[in-house]
Amino acid sequence: MYKMLIINPGSTSTKVAYFEDATMLSEKQIRHNTEELSVFDNVADQFRLRMETIDAWIDSLRIKTDSLSAVIGRGAPLCPLEGGAYAINEKMLQDLQTARFSNHASNLGAIIADCLSKRYNVPSLISDPITVDNFSDIARVSGVPEILRKSRVHALNIKEVCRREAEKIGKQFEELSFIAVHMGGGISVASVQNSKIIDVNDALLGMGPFSPDRAGALPVGGLVELCYSGEFSKDEMIAKLSKKSGLQAYLGTADLQEAEKLIDDGDEKALLYFNAMAYQIAKEIGAASVVLQGSFESIILTGGMAHSTRLVNEISKYVSSLGEIIVLPGELEMEALASAGLRYLKGEETLKEYIGTA
């Protein structure tokens, strides 16, 4: 039996879990004091503060820590990587501690996992961070030589739901293709072929459908005018497009349930923008089907917003003719990390080495 600790840091909390093989025996979302966290300019400097609460949780498990098999951390933004699991090494830790690619809470995933692995003398790893990149050269072309299309995607959850669907139909993930749509604060619409994400919109900034708080793709002329209006600095513009757009800008809320309540109360504006988001998601699914030349097993809708029957039905109106629609709501991040650890421990997957070449 393999025993694993899973570490998944967020901006104001850290999700932790204890697995024995594929069974989760304990899970906790540890909340952190936002005022205490805010004093740290570099997220990596929150390490000791977060470790204190994680250590208290580990003590509460009352397990024999000398029987642990591995510690798995959430992967952070790194240089573009092949998909799969990576051993946590000094180069990775250096890039995370210096916030080389992003000053993101998930930087602490590998840092904390490394600390625990050295304490308990077990391996540590990450799997499928958001910078997983299996784009072909043709997929990188933007139309402007100075700009390359980037792969930034909810890879962890997307690949886990595809694996589960492959297992359900009794085939190997590596043999199949899917369109996988992660719908949360950001929206990733991915073309998945033979276990690799070969194309996807940039779920953070600049491509695909708008989301509860992100702008998605925009008419270029209007964007240029806005950038040069003198109203916004560069940082303010980035914040506007990545945190203050979408439903938040149109309706004053990024909460999908609140948006649906407005609709139920007869708010026609809320209905328009809700349906516009579904419309844009459906258009991106159509684009993903073209990348796969129409050959795929199913369209998988996942993420927190997949709990919304109204949203799923509205998207389905447009894309049901393309193929079977599978709804797997929620985020399976902890389960995905445990699955990656289990594949490694069973010898089914070899850990890759992080080189850190951008």
C-alpha positions in Angstrom: 0.0 0.0 0.0 1.3 3.4 -1.0 0.8 6.4 1.4 1.0 9.9 0.0 0.7 13.5 1.2 -0.8 15.9 -1.4 -0.1 19.7 -1.1 -2.1 22.2 -3.2 -1.5 25.9 -2.2 -4.0 28.6 -3.2 -3.9 32.4 -2.7 -5.4 32.4 0.8 -5.6 28.7 1.6 -3.7 25.4 1.3 -5.5 22.2 0.3 -3.9 19.1 1.8 -4.8 15.5 1.6 -3.6 12.0 2.7 -4.1 9.1 0.3 -3.6 5.4 0.7 -3.3 4.2 -2.9 -6.3 5.8 -4.7 -8.3 6.3 -1.5 -8.4 9.7 0.1 -8.5 9.2 3.9 -8.2 12.8 4.9 -8.6 16.2 3.2 -8.5 19.7 4.6 -8.6 23.2 3.3 -6.4 25.2 5.6 -7.3 28.9 5.6 -4.6 31.5 6.1 -4.9 35.0 7.5 -4.8 37.3 4.5 -3.2 40.1 6.5 -0.4 37.9 7.5 0.1 36.7 3.9 0.0 40.2 2.5 3.2 41.3 4.1 5.2 39.0 1.8 6.0 40.4 -1.7 7.3 37.0 -2.8 4.8 34.2 -2.3 7.7 31.8 -1.6 8.4 33.7 1.6 5.1 32.5 3.0 6.7 29.1 3.4 7.2 29.0 7.2 3.8 30.5 7.9 2.0 27.9 5.9 4.2 25.0 7.1 3.1 25.6 10.7 -0.5 24.9 9.9 0.4 22.0 7.6 2.5 20.4 10.3 -0.4 20.7 12.7 -2.6 18.9 10.2 0.0 16.1 9.7 0.2 15.6 13.4 -3.6 15.3 13.6 -3.5 12.4 11.1 -1.8 10.1 13.7 -0.1 8.1 11.0 3.3 6.6 11.0 5.2 9.1 8.9 8.1 6.6 8.5 5.7 4.6 6.3 5.0 7.4 3.8 5.8 6.6 0.1 5.9 10.1 -1.5 4.8 13.7 -1.3 3.2 15.3 -4.3 2.9 19.1 -4.8 0.8 21.2 -7.1 2.8 22.2 -10.2 3.3 26.0 -10.6 4.0 28.1 -13.7 7.4 27.0 -15.0 9.1 27.0 -18.4 7.1 25.2 -21.1 7.1 21.5 -20.3 6.1 18.2 -21.8 3.2 16.8 -19.9 3.7 14.3 -17.1 5.3 14.0 -13.7 8.5 15.8 -12.7 10.9 15.1 -9.8 11.4 18.2 -7.7 15.0 19.3 -8.1 17.1 22.3 -7.1 16.7 24.0 -10.5 12.9 23.9 -10.1 13.1 25.2 -6.5 15.3 28.0 -7.6 12.9 29.1 -10.3 10.0 28.9 -7.9 11.7 30.7 -5.0 12.8 33.6 -7.3 9.3 33.7 -9.0 11.1 33.4 -12.3 8.0 32.7 -14.3 5.2 33.9 -12.0 4.7 35.0 -8.4 1.9 32.6 -7.9 0.6 30.7 -4.8 1.2 27.4 -6.5 5.0 28.1 -6.4 4.8 26.8 -2.8 3.5 23.4 -3.9 6.9 22.0 -4.8 8.7 24.0 -2.1 6.6 22.5 0.7 6.6 19.0 -0.9 10.4 19.1 -1.1 10.6 20.1 2.6 8.4 17.2 3.6 10.1 14.7 1.4 13.5 15.5 2.9 12.0 15.3 6.4 10.5 11.8 5.8 13.2 10.7 3.3 10.7 9.9 0.5 10.5 11.1 -3.2 8.7 14.3 -4.1 7.2 15.3 -7.4 4.8 17.6 -9.3 2.5 16.7 -12.3 1.1 18.6 -15.2 1.5 22.2 -14.3 -0.4 24.9 -16.2 2.6 25.5 -18.5 2.4 22.0 -20.0 3.2 22.5 -23.7 2.8 20.0 -26.5 2.0 22.6 -29.2 3.2 21.9 -32.7 5.0 24.7 -34.5 1.9 25.6 -36.5 -0.1 26.0 -33.3 2.3 28.6 -32.0 1.8 31.0 -34.9 -0.2 34.1 -34.0 -0.2 36.3 -37.0 2.3 38.7 -35.5 6.0 37.6 -35.6 6.7 39.2 -32.2 3.9 37.3 -30.5 3.8 33.5 -30.0 0.7 31.6 -28.9 1.4 30.1 -25.5 0.1 27.0 -23.8 -1.3 27.9 -20.4 -4.0 25.5 -19.4 -5.8 23.7 -16.6 -3.8 20.7 -17.5 -4.1 18.8 -14.2 -7.9 18.5 -14.1 -8.2 18.2 -17.9 -5.9 15.3 -18.2 -7.4 13.6 -15.1 -11.0 13.7 -16.5 -9.7 12.4 -19.9 -8.0 9.5 -18.2 -11.1 8.7 -16.3 -13.2 8.7 -19.4 -10.7 6.5 -21.3 -10.8 4.0 -18.4 -14.6 4.1 -18.4 -14.7 3.1 -22.1 -11.9 0.5 -21.6 -9.2 2.1 -23.7 -5.8 3.6 -23.1 -5.7 7.4 -22.7 -2.7 7.4 -25.1 -4.9 6.0 -27.9 -7.7 8.5 -27.7 -8.6 12.1 -28.4 -11.0 14.4 -26.5 -12.2 18.0 -26.4 -11.9 18.9 -22.7 -13.4 22.1 -21.3 -12.4 23.3 -17.9 -14.8 26.0 -16.7 -13.9 27.9 -13.6 -12.5 31.3 -12.9 -10.6 30.8 -16.1 -11.8 28.6 -19.0 -9.6 26.2 -21.0 -10.9 24.5 -24.1 -8.3 21.9 -25.0 -7.8 19.7 -28.0 -6.3 16.5 -26.4 -4.8 13.9 -28.7 -3.1 10.7 -27.6 -2.8 12.1 -24.0 -1.3 15.4 -25.2 -2.8 18.8 -25.1 -2.0 19.8 -28.7 -3.9 23.1 -28.7 -5.7 25.3 -26.2 -6.7 28.9 -25.7 -4.7 31.0 -23.2 -7.0 30.6 -20.2 -5.4 33.5 -18.3 -4.9 36.4 -20.7 -6.0 37.1 -24.2 -7.7 34.1 -25.9 -10.8 32.1 -26.0 -14.2 32.8 -24.3 -14.6 35.3 -21.5 -15.1 33.8 -18.1 -16.6 35.0 -14.8 -13.7 37.5 -14.4 -11.5 37.3 -17.4 -11.8 39.0 -20.8 -10.9 36.3 -23.2 -10.3 37.2 -26.9 -11.1 40.8 -27.8 -11.4 42.9 -31.0 -7.9 44.1 -31.6 -8.7 47.6 -32.6 -10.8 48.3 -29.5 -8.1 46.8 -27.3 -5.4 49.0 -28.8 -7.6 52.1 -28.3 -8.2 51.1 -24.6 -4.5 50.5 -24.0 -3.6 53.9 -25.4 -6.5 55.8 -23.9 -4.3 57.0 -21.0 -6.8 55.7 -18.5 -4.9 52.6 -17.5 -1.3 51.8 -16.7 0.1 48.5 -18.0 -0.4 46.8 -14.6 -4.0 48.2 -14.4 -4.7 46.9 -17.9 -3.5 43.4 -17.1 -5.6 43.4 -13.9 -8.6 44.6 -15.8 -8.4 41.9 -18.4 -7.5 39.0 -16.0 -9.5 39.9 -12.9 -12.1 42.6 -13.6 -13.7 41.6 -16.9 -16.3 39.0 -18.0 -19.4 38.5 -15.9 -17.7 40.6 -13.1 -17.6 43.6 -15.4 -21.0 43.1 -17.0 -23.0 42.1 -13.9 -21.0 43.1 -10.9 -20.4 39.5 -9.8 -18.1 36.7 -10.8 -20.3 34.2 -8.9 -22.2 32.0 -11.4 -24.9 31.2 -8.8 -25.5 34.9 -8.2 -25.7 35.5 -12.0 -28.2 32.7 -12.3 -30.3 34.1 -9.4 -30.4 37.4 -11.4 -31.7 35.5 -14.4 -34.3 33.7 -12.3 -35.5 37.1 -11.0 -36.1 38.2 -14.6 -32.9 40.2 -15.2 -32.6 40.2 -19.0 -29.2 41.7 -19.0 -27.9 38.8 -16.9 -29.4 36.3 -19.3 -27.8 38.0 -22.2 -24.3 37.9 -20.8 -24.7 34.5 -19.3 -25.7 33.1 -22.7 -22.9 35.1 -24.4 -20.4 33.3 -22.3 -21.9 29.9 -23.2 -21.9 31.0 -26.9 -18.2 31.8 -26.8 -17.4 28.6 -25.0 -19.3 26.7 -27.7 -17.5 28.6 -30.5 -14.1 27.6 -28.9 -15.3 23.9 -28.7 -16.0 24.2 -32.5 -12.4 25.4 -33.0 -11.0 22.6 -30.9 -13.0 20.1 -33.0 -11.3 21.5 -36.2 -7.9 21.0 -34.6 -8.8 17.3 -34.1 -10.2 17.2 -37.6 -13.5 16.1 -36.2 -12.1 12.9 -34.8 -12.5 12.6 -31.0 -14.3 10.4 -28.4 -16.4 13.0 -26.7 -16.6 16.6 -25.4 -15.9 16.7 -21.6 -17.3 19.6 -19.6 -15.6 19.9 -16.3 -14.6 22.5 -13.6 -16.8 24.2 -11.0 -19.1 25.8 -13.6 -20.0 22.4 -15.0 -22.3 22.1 -11.9 -24.6 24.6 -13.7 -27.3 22.7 -15.6 -28.3 26.0 -17.3 -24.8 26.6 -18.6 -24.3 22.9 -19.7 -27.6 23.0 -21.5 -26.9 26.3 -23.3 -23.5 25.1 -24.5 -25.0 21.8 -25.6 -27.5 23.6 -27.8 -24.6 24.6 -30.1 -22.2 21.6 -29.9 -24.3 18.5 -29.4 -24.1 17.8 -33.2 -20.3 17.6 -32.9 -20.2 14.6 -30.6 -21.2 13.1 -27.2 -21.1 15.5 -24.3 -19.8 14.1 -21.0 -20.3 16.3 -17.8 -17.8 15.7 -15.0 -18.3 18.7 -12.7 -15.8 20.0 -10.1 -12.0 20.0 -9.9 -10.2 16.7 -9.4 -6.8 18.3 -8.6 -6.1 16.3 -5.4 -7.1 13.1 -7.0 -5.1 13.9 -10.1 -2.0 14.5 -8.0 -2.5 11.3 -6.1 -3.0 9.4 -9.4 0.3 10.8 -10.7 2.1 9.7 -7.5 0.6 6.3 -7.7 1.6 5.8 -11.4 5.1 6.7 -10.4 5.2 4.5 -7.3 3.8 1.6 -9.3 6.4 2.0 -12.0 3.9 3.0 -14.6 5.4 6.4 -15.2 9.0 7.6 -15.0 9.7 11.0 -13.5 11.0 13.6 -15.9 13.9 15.9 -15.1 13.2 19.7 -14.9 15.9 21.5 -16.8 14.4 25.0 -16.7 15.2 26.1 -20.2 12.7 28.8 -21.2 
